[in-house]
Amino acid sequence: MKKKWYISIFCLFTVVVFGSILVFVFPKHNATSIKTNETAANQKVLYQQIKDYHSNISEKPQDARNDPVWKAIPGYNGLTIDTRKSFQQMKKNNTFNPKKLVYKEVPPKKHLDDILPAPIYRGNPKKPMVAFLINVSWGNEYIPQMLKILKHNHIHATFFLDGKWVEDNSKLALMIAEGGHEIGSHAYGHPDLNKMTKSDVSTSLKKANRVIEATLDLKPRLMAPPSGSFNQQTVYVSHQLGMRTILWTVDTVDWKHPDTRSMVMRVISRTENGSMILMHPTKESSRGLNRMIKGIENKGFRFGTVSEMLSEERVLPKPGK
């Protein structure tokens, strides 16, 4: 009995002593194991934080469609977060940081080219972008000032140029194009396209394009009907010539010479996601342009050309937003 008791005591003593030796000899190994476990646990939490953020911010893509009121509406890419790449960006510090998120766009299944040709009055209502449409057949004296304001605010607009005007004002046309602005067609001689035969519409648009291409070395991909007067025939002819028919969402009605302050406030109040704002080189738009820009920017919108508006590419959230 005593012998068994001695053996038990000896075994217990051996375990205690041997364990103490392990702790004494390998303390760094134990600390490293604990730290590794803590790191793994923290990384698991970080990965889950990224996934949770992804669930809150992800959006499905919007297909292009023909709307009963707004006609052709462009698609808009969906938004998701590349969870794996975002995790790789953050795992060194093991801290969730929205600025290090890696976004990924998801294209829609249906694009503008997949739907029947139709006029375009606006961008996608999910896109926080605004575009200026400036139709030019006259108003030369106001163009330099408007270009100066746009340049100062780092904005590129889309100028729809009348082919006859380009013939008569090639230097001003070059000034607009050299400012980085997008150029579209405004037909030739400011015709009423709605009242013209298919052949005459084609002749007017082709003539305008020849003049613009010869003067500015570019081929218009967009066409704005003079006075907004058009029909479905106009849309089809324009489409056959490789151009989309562009109208507007918000009209300054500057050609009626409204009170500048009232015009600016009205335009700002009506501007929303995807708005395309029509103006001309007039005294009213020249005077009110800078205030219009500031007011629209204060509503959180970014400016782009019409082509940028029609693009499915997202306006990504600013870092940390």
N, C-alpha and C positions, 0 to 999 in steps of 0.2 A: 504493500500500500504506500509506504514511504517512498519506495523507488519510483512509483508512478507519479507521486506528488512532485518529487525532485525533477522528473523528466518534464512535467508540465511547466514547472517554474523555469526550467532551462530553455524550453521552447519559446515561452513568452519573452524571456530576457533577450533571446537571440533576435526575435522579430523587432523588438523595440530598439535594440542597439543597431541592427542592420538598417532599419528605417531611418534612424538618426544619421547614420553615416551617409545614406543616399541623399538626404536633404542637405547635409553639410557639403558633400562632394559635388552634387549637381544642382545647386540653387539656381543657376542661370537657366538651366534647361527647364526647370519648373516655371520660372518667371516667363520664359519665352512661350511656353505652352499656354499659360494663362493669357498672355498678350495676344497670341494667335487666335485663341477662342474669342476674346473680346473684339478683335478686328473683324473676324468672320461674322459675329453677331451684329456689329455696327454696319457692315456692308450689306447684310441682309435687310436691315432697317432702311438704309439708303436706297437700295433697289426698290423696296416697296414704296418709298416716298416718290420715286420717279414714276412708278406705275400709277400711283394715285393721282399725281399731277397730270399724267397722260389721260386718265379717264375724265378729268375735269375740262381739259383744253381741246381734246381731239374733236374734229368736225368731219362729217361726211362730205364727199365731193358733190357739187351741184351740176347736173347735166344742162347743156344748152337746150333751149326750148322755144317754141313759138307761143307767146302769151296773147290772149284775146285782146288785151289793151295795148301792151307795150311791144307787141310783135316779137322780133327775134331778140332773145336775151342770151348772152354768152354764158358758157359754163364757168365753173370756179373750182379750183383744186381743193380737195379736202386737206386736212391738217392732222398729222400724227407726230408722235415723238419717237425717235429711234432710241428705244430704251437701252439697248446694249451700248451704243456709242456714247450716250449721255452718261451712263454709269462709268465707262472708261474715263470720261473727262473729269469725273468727280471723286473717283475712288481713292486717289492719292491722299486727299484731305479728309475723306470719309464724311463730307458735309454736303448737304443738298444746296445747290446754287443754281437758281433759274437762269442765270447768265450763261451757264455752261450746257444748257439743254441743246440737244441736236435735233432740229425739226426736220420733218420729211413731208413732202407734198404728195397727195394721192390724186392722180388725174381722173376726171369724170369719164364715163363710158360714151357719152354723146357730146359732140363738139359742134360749133357753128357750121362747119362744112357738112355735117351730117343731117342738117335740117333744111327745109325748103327756103330758098332766098326770100328774105323779108327785110323791110327797113329796120334800122336799129336806132332806138331812141335813148337807150341807157345801157350802162354796164350792169353786171350782176349785182342784185341788191344786197349781197353779202360782202361786197368788196368796198372797203372804206377809202375809195379813191374818187377824185373829181377831175374832169377834163374841161378845158376851155376850147370851144369851137369858134374860130374867128373867120367869118366869111368876108372875102375881100373882092370888091368890084369898084370901089371908090374909097375916099377917106385917106388919101396919101399923107396928108399933113399930120395925121395922128399916129401913123404907124411907128415912126422912130421913138416916140415917147412910150408907146405901149411895149415895144421891144426892150427899151431900157428898164422899165418896171419889171418885166418878166425875168430879165437877166439878173437884176438885183435880188430877186426873190428865188433864183435858181429854179425857175419853172419853164418847162417846154410845153407850148400849146400846139394845137393842130390848126394850121391856116389852110382854108379852102380857097384856092385862087382861081378867079375867072381867067380863062385862057386869053381873052382879048385884053384884060388888064395886064397880064404878064407880058404880052407883046409890047404894050405901051410903057411898061414900067419895069423893065428887066433888072435895073439896079436895085430897086426896092425889093423885088422878088428874091434876088440873090442875097440881099441883106437878111431877109427872113430865114431863108434856108441856111445861111452860114451861122445863124444864131442857134442852130441845132433844133429848130422847130420842125414838126412833121408837116408835110405838104400833101394836101388832097386837092381834088378837082371840084370846081364850082361851075362846070360846063363852060361854054364859050358864048360870051356876049349877054350873059344873064337872061337866058330864054325861059319861057314857061314850058317846062318839060311835060307837064300834064296835058297840054293841048297839042303836042307834036306827034307826028307819026313815028312808028318804030324806027324807020329809016332816018328821019330827021334827028331823033334822039341820039342814035348811034353816030351820026355825022358830027353833032355838036360835041359829044363826049370824046370822040376820037381826035377831033381838031384841037380841043383843049389839052388833051394828053400829049399830042405831038409838040405843041408849043411849050408846055411845061418841061417835057423831056429834053427838048433842044436847048432850053434856057438854063435849066437847073440840073440836067443830067440825072434825072430820077423819074421813075414811072409811078404815078399815083395809084394807091391801092384802096383809096376811099373817095367817095363822091357825095357832096352835099347839094341837093337840088336847090337852085335859086328860089328864094321866097318860100321854101318848103313845099313847093308845088310839084307833085309827082303822082304816078299811079303804078300799078303792079308791072305794067309794061316797062316803065322806067327802071324798076328794080331788076327785072330780068336782063335788060340790055346792059345795065351797069355790071351785073354779075357775069355776063358773057365776056365783058371786057376786063374781067379780073378785079372789079371794084365792089366794095360793099356800100350800100346806100345808107347814109348817116343823117339822122335828124337830131333833135335835142330834147332834153328833159326840162330844162329851165331856160326861159327866154328873157334876156335883158330888155327887149323891145327898145333898144337904144336908138333905133332909127326914127322913133317917134319923139325923140328929145325929151325924155322924162326928167323930173328933178333928180339930180345925181344921187343925193343922199337917200331918197326914197327908193330909187332903183337898186342901190347897193343893199339896203336893208331887206328889200323884198327877195332879192336873189339869195342872200345868205340864209334867210328864214326857210326858203324852199329847197335848199341844197341838202341832199342825203346821200347815202351810199350809192355809188354808180351814177351820180348826176353828171350830165353833159350840158355845159352852160354855153348858150349861143350869144355871141356879140359881134359887133362890127367895129371898124376903126372910126369911132365917133368921138366927139368932144366929151360926151357923158361917160362912155366907157374908159376913155383915156384918163379922165379925172378920178373916176371911181375905182379903177382896177386895183390899185394898191390896197385900199380899204376892203375891197371885196376879198382879196387874197388873205389878208390878215383875219378877217371874220370867219372865213371858211376854215383856215388852219386852226383857229381857236375852237372850232367844233370837232377837231380831231381828225380831219381828213387830209390825205396826201394828194398831191397833184400828179397827173400823168398825161401823156398824149392819148388820143383816141385809141390808137393801136395797143397801148399799154392797158387801157381800160378794157378792151375786148379780149386781152390775153387772159388765159385761165390761171396764170401765175398769181399766187396769193400776195397780199400785202402782209408780210409777217409781223407779228407783234414785236415791239422794240424790246431789247434785252431787259429782263427784270420785270416786264409787264405781265 
